[in-house]
C-alpha cells in the first residue's frame, strides 16, 4: 500500500518533468504527506496538463458519505477497472501524483522500522492515480475533488520491505495514462511495461510516524 509520501520538488521542476501547461495550485515541500490532506495532482484537460490540488482519499460520485475516503486512499491496479468504487474513474479520470519518495514500514508489530524509498536517479516519481468529483447529488455547497493512488505487487527490490508498493509510471507513459481516450487494452500494456522497478532505500527515524512531524530530517538515514 501507500500511506505516506514525500514531495519536495519545487514548481519549476514539476512543470518541466510533467510538461505542465498551467498550475492552478501552489506547491510547498511536504515530507509527511498523509491521507485526507490536499495533494498536488496532474490531470489532463483538453490539450493541457494542469497541476491542481485534490484530497487524498477517493470519494466516489455515488457515495452517500464522504467519510468513505479514509478507506479508499489506495486502489489495487489489478482490480481498479472493475471495482465499483474505482471503475468509472479508471475509464475517464486518471491522474498522476508527483512525489520524490514514499515511506513503508517493515518488521514485527510494535517494532516496525520506517523506510524511505526513492528512485535511484533522484528524479520525481509519478504515482498513477484516479480522481473523482463528489457533490452529494447536487446538494453539497461545493464539489469535493479527491483522488486515490494505484498500488501493485512490490518489485523484487522492495519485497523484503512490503508486498505492495505504489504504481510508479515512467515518463514515456504519462501522456497515455492521462489521456481519457486511452482505454483497455492500452492501459493494461502501460501498467505492465512502463513502471519503475528499481529503487534505493534506507531506514529513517520513527518520528515520521506522527503526521505532525514535517521536515527534511524525516528522510535522513538512521
C-alpha positions in Angstrom: 0.0 0.0 0.0 1.0 3.7 0.1 0.1 5.6 3.2 2.7 8.3 3.4 4.9 10.0 0.8 7.2 13.0 0.3 7.1 15.9 -2.2 10.0 18.5 -2.1 10.4 19.3 -5.8 9.6 22.9 -6.5 7.1 24.1 -9.0 9.7 24.8 -11.7 11.0 21.2 -11.5 7.5 19.7 -11.6 6.4 21.9 -14.6 9.4 20.6 -16.5 9.1 17.0 -15.5 5.4 16.6 -16.1 5.0 19.0 -19.0 2.5 21.1 -17.0 0.8 23.8 -19.0 -0.9 25.6 -16.1 -0.5 25.4 -12.4 -3.7 26.0 -10.5 -2.4 25.2 -7.1 0.7 26.3 -5.1 3.4 23.8 -4.3 5.1 23.5 -0.9 7.5 20.9 0.3 5.8 18.3 2.5 7.9 15.5 4.0 5.0 13.7 5.5 2.1 13.7 3.1 -0.8 11.8 4.7 -4.4 10.7 3.7 -7.1 13.4 3.9 -4.6 16.1 3.0 -4.7 18.1 -0.2 -2.1 16.8 -2.7 -0.7 18.2 -5.9 -2.1 16.2 -8.8 -1.6 16.3 -12.6 -4.7 15.9 -14.8 -5.4 16.3 -18.5 -8.0 18.9 -19.6 -8.4 19.2 -23.4 -4.8 19.6 -24.7 -3.3 20.8 -21.5 -1.8 19.3 -18.4 -3.0 21.0 -15.2 -1.5 20.9 -11.7 -4.3 21.0 -9.2 -5.0 20.0 -5.6 -7.2 17.1 -4.7 -8.0 15.5 -1.4 -6.1 12.2 -0.9 -8.8 9.6 -0.3 -11.3 8.9 -3.1 -15.0 9.7 -2.7 -16.9 8.0 -5.5 -19.6 10.2 -7.2 -22.3 7.9 -5.9 -21.2 7.9 -2.2 -23.7 8.9 0.5 -21.0 9.9 3.0 -17.6 11.5 2.1 -16.1 9.6 5.1 -15.6 6.7 2.8 -12.5 8.5 1.6 -10.5 7.1 4.6 -10.9 3.5 3.2 -10.1 4.5 -0.4 -6.6 6.1 -0.3 -5.3 3.2 -2.4 -6.7 1.1 -5.3 -5.3 -2.2 -6.4 -4.1 -1.8 -10.0 -5.2 -5.4 -10.7 -8.9 -4.7 -10.0 -9.4 -1.0 -10.2 -11.0 -1.2 -13.7 -13.8 -3.4 -12.3 -14.3 -2.4 -8.7 -17.5 -0.2 -8.2 -15.5 2.4 -6.2 -13.0 2.9 -9.0 -14.2 1.7 -12.4 -15.8 4.9 -13.6 -12.6 6.9 -12.6 -10.4 4.3 -14.2 -12.2 4.8 -17.5 -12.3 8.6 -17.6 -10.5 10.3 -14.7 -6.9 9.2 -14.4 -4.2 11.4 -12.9 -0.5 11.5 -11.8 0.5 12.3 -8.2 4.0 13.9 -8.2 6.3 12.6 -5.4 10.0 12.5 -4.6 9.7 9.4 -2.4 7.5 7.4 -0.1 7.6 5.6 3.2 7.0 1.9 4.1 7.3 0.1 7.3 8.9 -3.3 7.9 9.3 -5.6 10.9 7.1 -7.0 13.6 4.1 -5.1 15.0 5.3 -2.8 17.8 8.8 -2.7 16.4 8.2 -1.5 12.8 11.0 0.4 11.2 10.1 3.1 8.7 12.0 3.1 5.4 12.3 5.9 2.9 12.2 4.8 -0.8 13.1 6.9 -3.9 14.3 6.4 -7.4 18.0 5.8 -7.9 18.4 8.7 -10.3 16.8 11.1 -7.7 14.1 12.2 -10.2 10.5 13.0 -9.3 8.1 10.0 -9.2 4.7 9.8 -10.8 2.2 7.7 -8.8 -0.6 6.5 -11.1 -3.9 7.7 -9.7 -7.6 8.1 -10.2 -9.8 11.1 -9.3 -13.4 11.8 -8.7 -15.9 14.7 -8.1 -18.5 14.3 -5.4 -21.3 16.8 -4.8 -23.8 14.8 -2.9 -26.1 14.7 -5.9 -26.1 18.5 -6.2 -26.7 19.1 -2.5 -23.1 19.9 -1.5 -22.2 23.6 -1.2 -19.1 22.9 -3.2 -17.9 19.9 -5.2 -15.2 17.7 -3.5 -12.4 16.6 -5.8 -10.5 13.6 -4.5 -8.0 11.0 -5.6 -6.5 7.6 -4.9 -3.1 6.0 -5.6 -2.9 2.8 -7.5 -0.8 0.1 -5.9 0.8 -3.0 -7.4 2.9 -6.0 -6.3 6.2 -4.9 -4.9 9.2 -5.1 -7.3 11.9 -7.6 -6.4 13.9 -4.7 -4.9 11.3 -3.9 -2.3 9.8 -7.3 -1.4 11.8 -7.5 1.7 10.1 -4.4 3.0 6.4 -4.9 1.9 4.4 -7.0 -0.6 2.8 -3.9 -2.2 4.0 -0.5 -3.5 2.6 2.5 -5.3 2.4 2.0 -9.1 5.1 4.4 -10.4 4.9 5.2 -14.1 7.9 6.0 -16.3 7.8 9.4 -18.2 7.1 7.6 -21.5 3.7 6.6 -20.1 2.5 9.9 -18.7 0.6 11.2 -21.7 -1.2 8.0 -22.5 -2.2 7.4 -18.8 -3.7 10.9 -18.6 -5.5 10.7 -22.0 -9.2 9.7 -21.3 -9.4 8.4 -24.9 -7.0 5.6 -24.0 -8.8 2.5 -22.8 -8.1 -1.2 -22.3 -6.1 -3.0 -23.6 -3.8 0.1 -23.9 -3.9 0.7 -20.2 -3.0 -2.9 -19.4 0.1 -2.5 -21.6 1.0 0.7 -19.8 0.7 -0.8 -16.4 2.6 -3.9 -17.3 5.5 -2.4 -19.2 6.0 1.2 -18.2 6.5 1.2 -14.4 9.6 1.7 -12.3 11.1 -1.4 -10.7 14.4 -0.3 -9.3 14.8 1.9 -6.2 17.1 3.0 -3.4 16.0 3.0 0.2 17.2 3.4 3.8 15.9 3.3 7.3 14.6 6.6 8.8 13.6 7.8 12.3 10.3 6.7 13.8 9.4 10.4 14.2 7.8 10.1 10.8 5.0 8.0 12.4 3.4 11.2 13.7 1.8 13.2 10.9 2.5 16.5 12.8 6.3 16.0 12.1 7.3 17.5 8.8 10.9 18.4 8.0 13.8 17.3 5.8 15.1 15.4 8.8 12.4 12.8 8.2 14.2 11.3 5.2 17.7 11.3 6.8 19.2 7.8 7.1 19.5 6.5 10.6 
